[in-house]
Amino acid sequence: MNEDFLIRHHEHLTAWLRDGEADRLDAFLRAHHETFTLVTTEGAVLGLETLRHALRGAGGSRPGLSIRIEDITRITSEVYRFLERHLVDDSVVDERVVTAVMEDGSLLSVQETARG
């Protein structure tokens, strides 16, 4: 995993949430390992199927959204930490520190920590 992958991955998510581009949701989900887990900023633990279900109904729900990935730090060859900022019409609406774990080129686990 590298900076380009992380940025592109979040561009797919942004295009789905902002514009409802279904092919971008598919590309976003394909990047996840079948045993993927997400720990949200609220502490909920979601598997891939739960994430897929939650995102299916969210296409086009965030007009004006952009997601910026900054300060990417490589911890090991498969672990990265970065700052993720969600903006709507150029105003920050959410900010989190994310730790992502890869396995065989797929996202295995993501831990989000609220910031701010």
FENVEN-V425484 format. One record per pair of residues at least 4 apart in sequence whose C-alpha atoms are under 6 Angstrom apart, sorted by the first residue. I is the first residue (numbers start at 1). J is the second residue. Records with the same first field share a line. If there is no record, write none. Layout:
I = J  J
This chain:
4 = 8
5 = 9
9 = 28
12 = 24  28
14 = 18  66
15 = 19  21
16 = 20  21  24  25  59
17 = 58  59  60  61  62
18 = 60  62  63  65
19 = 60
20 = 59  60
31 = 106
32 = 106  107
33 = 106  107  108
36 = 47  48  108  109
37 = 46  47  109
38 = 45  46  109  110  111
39 = 43  44  45  111
40 = 44  112
41 = 112  113  114
46 = 50
48 = 52
64 = 88  89
65 = 87  88
66 = 86  87
67 = 85  86
68 = 84  85
69 = 83  84
70 = 82  83
71 = 82  83
72 = 81  82
73 = 80  81
74 = 80
75 = 79  80
78 = 101  102
79 = 100  101
80 = 99  100
81 = 98  99
82 = 97  98
83 = 96  97
84 = 95  96
85 = 94  95
86 = 92  93  94
87 = 91  92  93
95 = 115
96 = 113  114  115
97 = 112  113
98 = 111  112
99 = 110  111
100 = 109  110
101 = 108  109
102 = 106  107  108
103 = 108
